[in-house]
């Protein structure tokens, strides 16, 4: 098993950094700070960060084919443009004040999937939504605790999904033409002592890279569920990852400070930053959200 070490890519001090997405059209990384209600964008290592302050907690920001980002706020989906203008698209659990959006990703056809969770993480009230034409969300997987990592196999025939409270990475047969999913099957179960499976991405070899919250690491699993690589991160609360860089050969990793006490923040002064590793493989850039994609 390989063990790699992550290094600092972009200093930040996010409360709950999450949702990194690399846009190959602009060669920029976008990521969010959920509890600070912010979307951050940077072009390269050490570049100045452009930040957009939103009116409420934001669970995801996905590059959009029309430019800007599809953002999942606590109670709605909206479009954020480069000027910082926010335009509402559709309600998202507006009647559930105790819930918020938590993670999202587009499938290889540009169809968005958005998950939710309760603010009280002990409640199983979340849902995974498929976003249809015009941006209307349709519930697909209900009874979710904490909707988290999403990813697809290179051929688009398998969707991977993490509900963190189950400590499982689950695989579903996937119809790329319609966005329909089959019944789940457990691919990996993570020992809670090692951390909690959080955000995820896939690489061009079909392997899964899974961030372990409270585990200070990202793990690579083969399509058969075998662990073959660990990336150690100098931040206990690793949250998500994606492939980026002009060659799509760099693993970019978000982290958080939310659960660190004062002594923890002294031990980890760069927690909440974005980290990078060179894993020796490549992965897909984010597929931009297409507003008219059926599903």
Number of C-alpha atoms within 10 A of each C-alpha: 8 10 11 16 15 21 16 19 18 22 18 20 18 23 21 24 32 31 29 30 28 28 22 19 13 9 16 16 25 23 25 28 25 26 15 17 19 22 27 18 19 18 17 16 15 11 12 12 17 12 15 18 14 17 12 15 21 28 29 30 29 28 27 23 15 13 14 20 22 29 28 28 25 27 22 18 27 21 22 23 16 11 8 14 12 18 13 14 17 17 17 24 19 14 9 12 11 15 22 26 31 28 28 28 29 23 21 19 17 21 26 27 22 27 30 28 28 22 16 12 14 11 16 16 20 25 25 27 21 23 28 19 13 13 24 16 22 16 13 15 15 15 14 22 22 29 31 29 28 28 26 26 22 16 11 16 14 20 22 23 23 25 26 22 19 16 17 19 26 19 24 19 17 20 14 19 13 12 20 14 17 12 10 14 13 13 17 20 13 15 11 14 8 13 19 24 32 30 33 29 29 26 24 15 13 19 23 26 27 29 31 25 23 21 21 19 26 29 19 24 20 18 17 10 15 13 17 13 17 20 24 19 26 21 29 23 28 36 32 32 29 28 31 26 20 16 14 19 19 20 25 25 33 32 31 28 23 16 13 18 10 9 8 14 16 11 13 15 15 21 31 28 23 30 27 23 20 16 19 8 14 19 21 20 22 25 22 28 27 22 20 13 18 17 17
